[in-house]
Amino acid sequence: MVTPIDPTGAAFLLAENRSMPMHVGGLQLFEKPEGAGRDYARQMYEAMRDVDEVAPLFLKRPHRSLSTAGQLVWVEDEQFDIEHHVRHSALPRPGRVRELLELAGRLHSTRLAWERPLWEAHVIEGLKDGRVALYTKTHHALVDGISAMRLLQGVLSTDPDKRDMPAPWDARTRRKKPVEVTDGPSGSVSDIPAAAVRSALGIASEAAGMPGALVKTLTKGVRNETSSISLYAPRTIFNRTITGSRRFAAQDWPVERLRAIGKATGTTINDVVLAMCSGAVRTYLQEHDALPDSPLVAMVPVGLRAKESGTASTEGGNAIGAVMCQLGTDQADPADRLEGIHRSMKDGKDALSSMTPTQIMAMSALGQAPAIVAPILRMQGIVRPPYNLIISNVPGPRTTHYWNGAKMVGTYPLSIPINGMALNITCTSYDGKMGFGLIGCRRTVPSLQRLLTHLDDEVAALEKAAGI
């Protein structure tokens, strides 16, 4: 069966090169069920490999030829080999988390081949504490980070005694527990609602209210104020040409610690996460004698729920926009940085709340254009970056989950560095913890793992500033 690839998915495929693989990933840690033997990891691998029927999403691969008039389409892989996609790996001694993160970074560095479906899963044993890890990666043309999280949640259970649970790519997951996944990215800032492109009349009516919002937003951008568009960010060591090699660092912190800081300061958990990243990046750049005088700017995806009136609110929901947040890295005091970030995020959300969901998507796409076009045209270093890094927060399960009795004790996302944007920080909340996944170019962002220490130091500094 041949199906067209949506424009956003095609853009991810065409923008990809050896230095810039365009897949998202995840790393999960599991504790073995009680009574599990030494060969449990092998059993887990075989259970994920030996499926009777693979879901259609995981069978399609990209293709273009004269018969498709040069257009990219999805075709079913007629030579599908599940042992290529589901693999069993082991860590070298001493089997620390350090070795696991090193392996995940290496696996995330390699491109997915177009001649096969664009996904891989690796069951990893060898951790000295006996835990088993699962690393997965899927091309962004197939799913985005939110959809990948939904796929994982679709095969997990809150019941530790439940067995015979399928792998995410097992066709049984679609029949037993439908998961909303589209051919292209959904719930990402690059997504465009299908309803908005079905009708020229619909586009015209939605765009009618854009000029006023656009003028207001551009005016803020020109003044270098917070908005959904950024026209200027200082050059940093992150904003250079990257290589294909990756380094990955991950750690989690109790959500209650972050919530307490937010409660004491009148800010949100997301503000606290951004302040952690701001302080960590500031210290990291100071260590490399590379901290610019102007504040760094982060692109932050935010959820906005459409009201009955058709405008968007800032309470979260089914519309996605992007706020360009000034991180206050020019300020030494952590309390000042948190207050500035809270104000910056509120201003950005207020700007988006005056628009309809389609206008939000259009404005967000406009905001992304400088970051996307510059790498494609190889103009990074010539054109100033519109922002310095991406910081995302993807909500995950709030309670403990299991896969065939194995308790999931940690989940950490791996996203996409691009040329001119060498560092990406993505967070996922799970079971009372906020898991940070930091992925960067191994050469452009040296000693990336140092950022974990700085994040931990920043939590303590924020607690002290908040009087906790």
C-alpha positions, 0 to 999 in steps of 0.5 A, a space after each residue: 500500500 502506497 500513501 503520501 508522506 505529509 509535507 512536515 514528515 517529508 521535510 524531516 526526511 529531506 533535511 536529514 544528513 549524516 551530521 543531523 539524523 532526524 530521529 527521536 529516542 527514549 531510554 527506559 529503565 526496568 527492575 526485574 520482576 521478583 523471582 526473575 532469573 539471570 536470563 530475564 533480559 534475554 526473555 524480555 528481548 525474545 518477547 519483544 522480537 517474537 510477535 505474530 503481527 507487526 502494526 502497520 506503522 512499524 512496517 512502512 518505509 519511505 520511497 520515491 522514484 519515477 513512478 511516484 513522480 519524485 514525491 516521497 511516499 510510504 510503502 510497506 516493507 516486503 522484506 521486513 526483518 524484525 531481528 534488524 529492528 529489535 536487538 539485544 545488547 550488553 554493557 561492558 564492565 563495570 556496568 555503570 549508568 555511565 556505560 549505559 548513557 555512553 551506549 545510548 549516545 552512540 546508538 542515537 548517533 547513527 542514521 536510520 536507513 531508508 530501505 527499512 522501516 525507520 525504527 529500532 529497539 535495543 534491550 540492554 543488559 549488563 547494569 551491575 545493579 541488575 536493571 534492564 534498559 530499553 533504548 528505542 529510536 523512531 524517525 521524526 517523520 513517523 512519530 514525534 516525542 509525544 506520540 512515542 510516549 503514547 506508544 510506550 504508555 499504550 503497552 504499560 500497566 499499573 498492575 504488577 501482576 499482569 502478563 502477556 503484554 505486547 511490545 509497542 510494535 505488536 499489532 495487538 496494541 492497536 486492537 486492545 488499546 488504540 493510541 493516537 499516532 499519525 503519519 507525521 508529527 502531531 503535538 509538535 510545534 511543526 504540526 499544522 492542523 489538517 482542517 486548516 489545509 483542507 480548505 482555502 476558505 478555511 485558511 483565509 478565514 483563520 488568517 483574517 485576524 493574523 495581521 494585528 497579532 503578527 504586527 504585535 508579535 514582530 514589534 516585540 521581536 524587534 525590541 528583543 522582548 519575549 514573544 512567540 518569535 525571536 529575531 535575535 539571540 547571542 551567538 554561543 558555542 552551541 550555535 555552530 556546525 555540528 557533527 553526527 556524533 552524540 553524547 547523552 546525559 540523563 538524570 531525574 529529580 523529585 517533582 515535589 522539590 520543583 513544585 515546592 520551589 514553584 509554590 514558594 515563588 509563585 511560579 510554575 514547575 515548567 518555570 523552575 525547570 527552565 530556571 534549572 536549565 538557565 543556571 546550568 547552562 550559565 555555569 557551563 558557559 562560564 567554565 568554557 569562558 564563553 558566556 555572552 553578555 546578552 541573555 540566551 533564548 530558549 524555544 519552549 513548546 507550550 500547550 494551549 487549549 482552544 476555548 469555545 470562542 476559538 481563541 487559545 488559553 494558557 491552561 494546556 491542552 490540544 493546541 501547541 505553540 512556541 514561546 521564545 523564553 529569555 533565560 536570564 543567563 546574564 543575571 547571577 542571582 537564581 531568584 532573579 533568573 526564575 522571576 524573569 523566566 516566569 515573566 517571559 513565559 507569561 508574556 509569551 503565553 499571553 501573546 499566543 492566547 490572543 490567537 486562534 489555534 491555526 494562527 498559533 500554528 502559523 506563528 510558531 512555524 514562522 518562528 521556527 523558519 530561521 532555525 530550520 532554513 539556516 542549516 538547510 542553506 548552510 548559513 549557520 554562523 552567518 545568520 544570527 540564531 533566533 534562539 540558542 537551544 530547545 527546552 521541552 517538557 513532555 508529560 508522562 505517567 504519574 503513577 508506577 507502571 510495569 511491563 510484564 511485571 518489570 517495574 519501570 523506574 526511569 524514563 529519559 527522552 533523547 531528542 534532535 540536535 541540528 546544525 546551529 543548535 547543538 544542544 537539546 534538553 527534553 524533560 519527561 515527568 514520571 511517577 513523581 520524578 522529572 527525568 532530564 534528557 540532554 543530547 548534544 553534539 559530542 564535539 560542539 558541546 564538550 563534557 556535556 555530562 557536566 551539565 547534570 552537576 550544574 542542574 543539581 547545583 541549581 536546584 539547591 540554589 533555587 531552594 535556598 533563594 526560595 527560603 526552603 
